[in-house]
Amino acid sequence: MIKTVVIPQHHQFVLNIPPDYVGRKIEILVYALDEIQEERKDAPKKSLSEYCGILSESEYQSLNAHIKQTRAEWDRRI
């Protein structure tokens, strides 16, 4: 994977694709980083009560089991 941040000087940008990516499906994203930061600042803060009822009982049980397993991994000796 290749990830970089650039400041374009013109409305065109030439991109060289690595040889091992040729013929493969790749994703190219173009967005302004300051737009992302503005969206985060403008996003309203949500409380936990707003998520009440979103998960079904089986989804809740599955998520809860995953959380317990993950927390148990924090306590193990490495």
C-alpha positions in Angstrom: 0.0 0.0 0.0 1.2 3.5 -0.8 -0.2 6.5 1.0 1.1 10.1 0.7 -0.1 13.6 1.2 0.7 16.2 -1.5 -0.1 19.8 -2.2 -0.9 20.1 -5.9 0.4 23.1 -7.8 -1.9 22.6 -10.8 -5.3 21.1 -11.6 -3.7 17.9 -12.9 -1.6 15.4 -11.0 0.4 12.6 -12.7 0.4 9.3 -10.8 2.9 6.5 -11.4 1.4 3.1 -10.7 3.9 0.5 -9.2 4.5 -2.4 -11.6 3.0 -5.0 -9.2 -0.3 -3.0 -9.1 -0.8 -3.0 -12.9 -3.8 -5.1 -13.9 -5.2 -5.1 -10.3 -8.2 -3.3 -9.0 -6.9 -0.2 -7.0 -8.6 2.6 -5.2 -7.6 6.3 -5.7 -9.1 8.9 -3.4 -8.8 12.6 -3.7 -10.0 14.8 -0.9 -8.8 17.9 1.0 -7.7 17.1 4.5 -9.0 20.4 5.9 -12.5 19.4 4.7 -12.3 16.2 6.8 -11.3 18.2 9.9 -14.1 20.6 9.3 -16.6 17.8 9.1 -15.4 16.3 12.3 -15.7 19.7 14.1 -19.2 20.2 12.8 -20.5 16.8 13.6 -22.9 16.9 16.6 -21.9 15.0 19.7 -24.1 12.0 20.4 -24.9 10.5 23.7 -25.1 6.7 24.3 -28.8 7.0 24.8 -29.2 7.9 21.1 -28.0 4.4 20.2 -30.5 2.6 22.3 -32.5 -0.1 20.4 -30.2 -0.1 17.3 -28.8 -3.6 17.9 -30.9 -6.7 18.0 -30.5 -9.0 21.0 -28.3 -11.5 19.0 -26.2 -8.6 17.7 -25.8 -7.3 21.2 -24.8 -10.7 22.6 -22.2 -11.2 19.7 -20.8 -7.7 20.3 -20.7 -8.2 24.0 -18.8 -11.5 23.7 -16.3 -9.8 21.3 -15.7 -7.0 23.8 -15.2 -9.4 26.7 -12.7 -11.4 24.6 -10.8 -8.2 23.6 -10.7 -6.9 27.2 -9.4 -10.3 28.4 -6.5 -10.0 25.8 -5.5 -6.7 27.4 -4.9 -8.5 30.7 -2.7 -11.3 29.4 1.0 -11.3 29.7 2.9 -10.9 26.5 
